[in-house]
Amino acid sequence: MPNSYLVKCRSCGASNRIPAEKEGVPGHCGNCRALLPALYRRPQQVGDRSFDDFVARFDGPILAEFWAPW
């Protein structure tokens, strides 16, 4: 796994290096101080109690896989 990731600011277009240990934590652009969305590089397991909250607070594309025992 890389030690950091690049996130492009939606406001000014600047590239921001985000440490891998800050995965899932929103930040601010180093250039314009605009809010950067949380970055997830690994799948996040959510359940029926946490799904709606995760989708509501995540400001990015979401790929979901659903499973049922039937």
LOSEDREN-122387 format. One record per atom (N, C-alpha, C): residue number from 0; residue in one letter; chain; x, y, z. Coordinates in Angstrom, 3 decimals, decimal comma. Atoms other than C-alpha are relative to their C-alpha. Example, Ala and Ser with C-alpha at 12.3 -4.5 7.8 and 13.67 -1.06 7.14 Angstrom:
k->0&r->A&c->A&u->0,890&v->-1,190&w->0,000;
k->0&r->A&c->A&u->12,300&v->-4,500&w->7,800;
k->0&r->A&c->A&u->0,900&v->1,200&w->0,000;
k->1&r->S&c->A&u->-0,820&v->-1,190&w->-0,060;
k->1&r->S&c->A&u->13,670&v->-1,060&w->7,140;
k->1&r->S&c->A&u->-0,770&v->1,090&w->0,730;
// end
This chain:
k->0&r->M&c->A&u->0,847&v->-1,181&w->0,000;
k->0&r->M&c->A&u->0,000&v->0,000&w->0,000;
k->0&r->M&c->A&u->0,896&v->1,249&w->0,000;
k->1&r->P&c->A&u->-0,764&v->-1,253&w->0,004;
k->1&r->P&c->A&u->1,257&v->3,495&w->-0,765;
k->1&r->P&c->A&u->-0,061&v->0,694&w->1,364;
k->2&r->N&c->A&u->-0,039&v->-0,760&w->-1,243;
k->2&r->N&c->A&u->2,207&v->5,799&w->2,105;
k->2&r->N&c->A&u->-0,879&v->1,237&w->-0,057;
k->3&r->S&c->A&u->0,842&v->-1,180&w->0,144;
k->3&r->S&c->A&u->0,121&v->8,657&w->0,685;
k->3&r->S&c->A&u->-0,760&v->-0,070&w->-1,319;
k->4&r->Y&c->A&u->0,845&v->-0,071&w->1,186;
k->4&r->Y&c->A&u->-2,507&v->9,492&w->-1,937;
k->4&r->Y&c->A&u->-0,137&v->1,452&w->-0,412;
k->5&r->L&c->A&u->0,245&v->-1,351&w->0,500;
k->5&r->L&c->A&u->-3,146&v->12,514&w->-4,131;
k->5&r->L&c->A&u->-1,499&v->0,202&w->-0,171;
k->6&r->V&c->A&u->1,404&v->-0,360&w->0,130;
k->6&r->V&c->A&u->-6,554&v->14,171&w->-3,882;
k->6&r->V&c->A&u->-0,049&v->1,376&w->-0,645;
k->7&r->K&c->A&u->0,125&v->-1,276&w->0,705;
k->7&r->K&c->A&u->-7,462&v->16,932&w->-6,336;
k->7&r->K&c->A&u->-1,122&v->0,823&w->0,621;
k->8&r->C&c->A&u->0,991&v->-0,907&w->-0,581;
k->8&r->C&c->A&u->-9,285&v->19,912&w->-4,829;
k->8&r->C&c->A&u->-1,053&v->0,339&w->-1,046;
k->9&r->R&c->A&u->1,094&v->-0,321&w->0,921;
k->9&r->R&c->A&u->-12,697&v->20,454&w->-6,437;
k->9&r->R&c->A&u->-0,155&v->1,500&w->-0,193;
k->10&r->S&c->A&u->0,145&v->-1,448&w->0,054;
k->10&r->S&c->A&u->-12,446&v->24,177&w->-5,781;
k->10&r->S&c->A&u->1,076&v->0,664&w->-0,856;
k->11&r->C&c->A&u->-1,086&v->-0,691&w->0,709;
k->11&r->C&c->A&u->-9,013&v->25,225&w->-7,072;
k->11&r->C&c->A&u->0,811&v->-0,913&w->-0,918;
k->12&r->G&c->A&u->-0,707&v->0,935&w->0,861;
k->12&r->G&c->A&u->-7,696&v->22,061&w->-8,766;
k->12&r->G&c->A&u->1,371&v->-0,422&w->0,496;
k->13&r->A&c->A&u->-1,312&v->0,364&w->-0,541;
k->13&r->A&c->A&u->-4,585&v->21,764&w->-6,577;
k->13&r->A&c->A&u->0,015&v->-1,458&w->0,446;
k->14&r->S&c->A&u->-0,179&v->1,369&w->-0,479;
k->14&r->S&c->A&u->-3,253&v->18,280&w->-5,826;
k->14&r->S&c->A&u->0,489&v->0,044&w->1,440;
k->15&r->N&c->A&u->-0,334&v->0,047&w->-1,419;
k->15&r->N&c->A&u->-3,054&v->17,494&w->-2,115;
k->15&r->N&c->A&u->0,436&v->-1,411&w->0,357;
k->16&r->R&c->A&u->-0,496&v->1,306&w->-0,431;
k->16&r->R&c->A&u->-0,953&v->14,651&w->-0,710;
k->16&r->R&c->A&u->-0,596&v->-0,326&w->1,369;
k->17&r->I&c->A&u->0,664&v->0,429&w->-1,232;
k->17&r->I&c->A&u->-2,938&v->12,780&w->1,951;
k->17&r->I&c->A&u->0,703&v->-1,256&w->0,517;
k->18&r->P&c->A&u->-0,641&v->1,191&w->-0,561;
k->18&r->P&c->A&u->-1,107&v->10,337&w->4,273;
k->18&r->P&c->A&u->-0,987&v->-1,173&w->0,054;
k->19&r->A&c->A&u->0,851&v->1,188&w->0,012;
k->19&r->A&c->A&u->-2,459&v->6,774&w->4,065;
k->19&r->A&c->A&u->-0,719&v->-0,203&w->1,329;
k->20&r->E&c->A&u->0,655&v->0,184&w->-1,297;
k->20&r->E&c->A&u->-3,217&v->6,772&w->7,811;
k->20&r->E&c->A&u->-1,169&v->0,955&w->0,219;
k->21&r->K&c->A&u->1,135&v->-0,936&w->-0,090;
k->21&r->K&c->A&u->-5,710&v->9,633&w->7,235;
k->21&r->K&c->A&u->-1,171&v->-0,450&w->-0,878;
k->22&r->E&c->A&u->1,087&v->0,537&w->0,810;
k->22&r->E&c->A&u->-7,937&v->7,391&w->5,094;
k->22&r->E&c->A&u->-1,321&v->0,133&w->0,754;
k->23&r->G&c->A&u->1,316&v->-0,151&w->-0,599;
k->23&r->G&c->A&u->-11,585&v->8,221&w->5,783;
k->23&r->G&c->A&u->-0,196&v->1,280&w->0,784;
k->24&r->V&c->A&u->0,087&v->-1,251&w->-0,756;
k->24&r->V&c->A&u->-10,826&v->11,604&w->7,384;
k->24&r->V&c->A&u->-0,036&v->1,171&w->-0,987;
k->25&r->P&c->A&u->0,005&v->-1,154&w->0,903;
k->25&r->P&c->A&u->-11,918&v->14,758&w->5,521;
k->25&r->P&c->A&u->1,081&v->0,996&w->0,409;
k->26&r->G&c->A&u->-1,055&v->-0,968&w->-0,276;
k->26&r->G&c->A&u->-9,291&v->17,484&w->5,243;
k->26&r->G&c->A&u->-0,276&v->1,311&w->-0,701;
k->27&r->H&c->A&u->0,107&v->-1,293&w->0,669;
k->27&r->H&c->A&u->-8,648&v->20,920&w->3,802;
k->27&r->H&c->A&u->1,117&v->0,131&w->-1,020;
k->28&r->C&c->A&u->-0,972&v->-0,252&w->1,051;
k->28&r->C&c->A&u->-6,855&v->21,967&w->0,635;
k->28&r->C&c->A&u->1,120&v->0,878&w->0,551;
k->29&r->G&c->A&u->-1,137&v->-0,787&w->-0,439;
k->29&r->G&c->A&u->-3,376&v->23,269&w->1,329;
k->29&r->G&c->A&u->0,123&v->1,317&w->-0,740;
k->30&r->N&c->A&u->-0,085&v->-1,217&w->0,798;
k->30&r->N&c->A&u->-3,843&v->25,936&w->-1,345;
k->30&r->N&c->A&u->-1,115&v->0,994&w->0,337;
k->31&r->C&c->A&u->1,132&v->-0,920&w->-0,182;
k->31&r->C&c->A&u->-7,352&v->27,396&w->-0,883;
k->31&r->C&c->A&u->-0,795&v->-0,257&w->1,277;
k->32&r->R&c->A&u->0,651&v->0,376&w->-1,256;
k->32&r->R&c->A&u->-8,429&v->25,740&w->2,406;
k->32&r->R&c->A&u->-1,432&v->-0,531&w->-0,180;
k->33&r->A&c->A&u->1,317&v->0,598&w->0,231;
k->33&r->A&c->A&u->-11,594&v->24,287&w->0,780;
k->33&r->A&c->A&u->-0,022&v->-1,406&w->0,602;
k->34&r->L&c->A&u->0,155&v->1,325&w->-0,587;
k->34&r->L&c->A&u->-12,945&v->21,091&w->2,319;
k->34&r->L&c->A&u->0,274&v->-1,077&w->-1,042;
k->35&r->L&c->A&u->-0,274&v->1,158&w->0,853;
k->35&r->L&c->A&u->-11,551&v->17,897&w->0,788;
k->35&r->L&c->A&u->-0,828&v->-1,171&w->0,515;
k->36&r->P&c->A&u->0,787&v->1,145&w->-0,462;
k->36&r->P&c->A&u->-13,743&v->14,795&w->0,867;
k->36&r->P&c->A&u->0,893&v->-1,076&w->0,608;
k->37&r->A&c->A&u->-0,718&v->1,146&w->-0,561;
k->37&r->A&c->A&u->-12,721&v->11,763&w->2,879;
k->37&r->A&c->A&u->0,354&v->-0,947&w->-1,141;
k->38&r->L&c->A&u->-0,475&v->0,909&w->1,028;
k->38&r->L&c->A&u->-10,742&v->9,293&w->0,794;
k->38&r->L&c->A&u->-0,010&v->-1,419&w->0,550;
k->39&r->Y&c->A&u->-0,013&v->1,423&w->-0,359;
k->39&r->Y&c->A&u->-11,343&v->5,536&w->0,968;
k->39&r->Y&c->A&u->0,612&v->-0,764&w->-1,153;
k->40&r->R&c->A&u->-0,655&v->0,813&w->1,017;
k->40&r->R&c->A&u->-9,005&v->3,248&w->-0,952;
k->40&r->R&c->A&u->-0,299&v->-1,478&w->0,198;
k->41&r->R&c->A&u->0,345&v->1,388&w->-0,276;
k->41&r->R&c->A&u->-10,174&v->0,021&w->0,663;
k->41&r->R&c->A&u->-1,510&v->-0,097&w->0,196;
k->42&r->P&c->A&u->1,447&v->0,157&w->-0,213;
k->42&r->P&c->A&u->-13,722&v->-1,369&w->0,755;
k->42&r->P&c->A&u->-0,372&v->0,222&w->1,461;
k->43&r->Q&c->A&u->0,511&v->-0,261&w->-1,345;
k->43&r->Q&c->A&u->-15,729&v->-0,254&w->3,766;
k->43&r->Q&c->A&u->-1,210&v->-0,898&w->0,225;
k->44&r->Q&c->A&u->1,120&v->0,869&w->-0,308;
k->44&r->Q&c->A&u->-18,034&v->-2,783&w->5,369;
k->44&r->Q&c->A&u->-0,975&v->0,762&w->0,884;
k->45&r->V&c->A&u->1,047&v->-0,666&w->-0,765;
k->45&r->V&c->A&u->-21,274&v->-1,204&w->6,535;
k->45&r->V&c->A&u->-1,190&v->-0,946&w->0,109;
k->46&r->G&c->A&u->1,167&v->0,847&w->-0,222;
k->46&r->G&c->A&u->-24,422&v->-2,792&w->7,873;
k->46&r->G&c->A&u->-1,280&v->0,800&w->-0,169;
k->47&r->D&c->A&u->1,289&v->-0,670&w->0,167;
k->47&r->D&c->A&u->-28,095&v->-1,949&w->7,868;
k->47&r->D&c->A&u->-0,135&v->1,211&w->0,923;
k->48&r->R&c->A&u->0,061&v->-1,142&w->-0,921;
k->48&r->R&c->A&u->-27,594&v->0,429&w->10,820;
k->48&r->R&c->A&u->0,925&v->1,149&w->-0,419;
k->49&r->S&c->A&u->-0,979&v->-1,041&w->0,337;
k->49&r->S&c->A&u->-24,610&v->2,315&w->9,349;
k->49&r->S&c->A&u->-0,014&v->0,427&w->-1,463;
k->50&r->F&c->A&u->-0,014&v->-0,293&w->1,431;
k->50&r->F&c->A&u->-25,335&v->2,326&w->5,591;
k->50&r->F&c->A&u->-0,499&v->1,410&w->-0,304;
k->51&r->D&c->A&u->0,581&v->-1,313&w->0,313;
k->51&r->D&c->A&u->-27,599&v->5,410&w->5,462;
k->51&r->D&c->A&u->0,904&v->1,142&w->0,460;
k->52&r->D&c->A&u->-0,881&v->-1,040&w->-0,523;
k->52&r->D&c->A&u->-25,226&v->7,467&w->7,621;
k->52&r->D&c->A&u->1,256&v->0,131&w->-0,860;
k->53&r->F&c->A&u->-1,206&v->-0,033&w->0,833;
k->53&r->F&c->A&u->-22,174&v->6,505&w->5,537;
k->53&r->F&c->A&u->-0,293&v->0,668&w->-1,335;
k->54&r->V&c->A&u->0,353&v->-0,567&w->1,302;
k->54&r->V&c->A&u->-23,901&v->7,363&w->2,239;
k->54&r->V&c->A&u->-0,312&v->1,492&w->0,125;
k->55&r->A&c->A&u->0,368&v->-1,406&w->-0,179;
k->55&r->A&c->A&u->-25,247&v->10,670&w->3,613;
k->55&r->A&c->A&u->1,221&v->0,892&w->0,208;
k->56&r->R&c->A&u->-1,142&v->-0,867&w->-0,305;
k->56&r->R&c->A&u->-21,854&v->11,938&w->4,807;
k->56&r->R&c->A&u->1,155&v->-0,143&w->-0,982;
k->57&r->F&c->A&u->-1,083&v->0,175&w->0,965;
k->57&r->F&c->A&u->-19,648&v->10,628&w->1,961;
k->57&r->F&c->A&u->-0,315&v->0,770&w->-1,268;
k->58&r->D&c->A&u->0,208&v->-0,869&w->1,152;
k->58&r->D&c->A&u->-19,255&v->13,149&w->-0,854;
k->58&r->D&c->A&u->0,795&v->-0,503&w->-1,206;
k->59&r->G&c->A&u->-0,716&v->0,568&w->1,138;
k->59&r->G&c->A&u->-18,054&v->10,883&w->-3,630;
k->59&r->G&c->A&u->-0,782&v->-1,168&w->-0,562;
k->60&r->P&c->A&u->0,694&v->1,151&w->0,576;
k->60&r->P&c->A&u->-19,011&v->7,952&w->-5,825;
k->60&r->P&c->A&u->0,058&v->-1,193&w->0,953;
k->61&r->I&c->A&u->0,090&v->1,175&w->-0,868;
k->61&r->I&c->A&u->-20,094&v->4,800&w->-4,014;
k->61&r->I&c->A&u->-0,366&v->-1,209&w->-0,850;
k->62&r->L&c->A&u->0,296&v->1,275&w->0,635;
k->62&r->L&c->A&u->-20,003&v->1,259&w->-5,340;
k->62&r->L&c->A&u->-0,441&v->-0,934&w->1,111;
k->63&r->A&c->A&u->0,547&v->0,847&w->-1,064;
k->63&r->A&c->A&u->-22,209&v->-1,014&w->-3,240;
k->63&r->A&c->A&u->-0,236&v->-1,414&w->-0,501;
k->64&r->E&c->A&u->0,296&v->1,398&w->0,264;
k->64&r->E&c->A&u->-22,444&v->-4,792&w->-3,158;
k->64&r->E&c->A&u->-0,884&v->-0,484&w->1,132;
k->65&r->F&c->A&u->0,949&v->0,440&w->-1,010;
k->65&r->F&c->A&u->-25,437&v->-6,253&w->-1,366;
k->65&r->F&c->A&u->-0,051&v->-1,527&w->0,012;
k->66&r->W&c->A&u->0,081&v->1,427&w->-0,166;
k->66&r->W&c->A&u->-25,803&v->-9,767&w->-0,010;
k->66&r->W&c->A&u->-1,159&v->-0,329&w->0,924;
k->67&r->A&c->A&u->1,076&v->0,476&w->-0,849;
k->67&r->A&c->A&u->-28,728&v->-11,647&w->1,476;
k->67&r->A&c->A&u->0,093&v->-1,531&w->0,084;
k->68&r->P&c->A&u->-0,123&v->1,435&w->-0,164;
k->68&r->P&c->A&u->-28,892&v->-15,210&w->2,841;
k->68&r->P&c->A&u->-1,042&v->-0,801&w->-0,789;
k->69&r->W&c->A&u->1,030&v->0,750&w->0,708;
k->69&r->W&c->A&u->-31,943&v->-16,138&w->0,742;
k->69&r->W&c->A&u->0,358&v->-0,193&w->-1,400;
// end
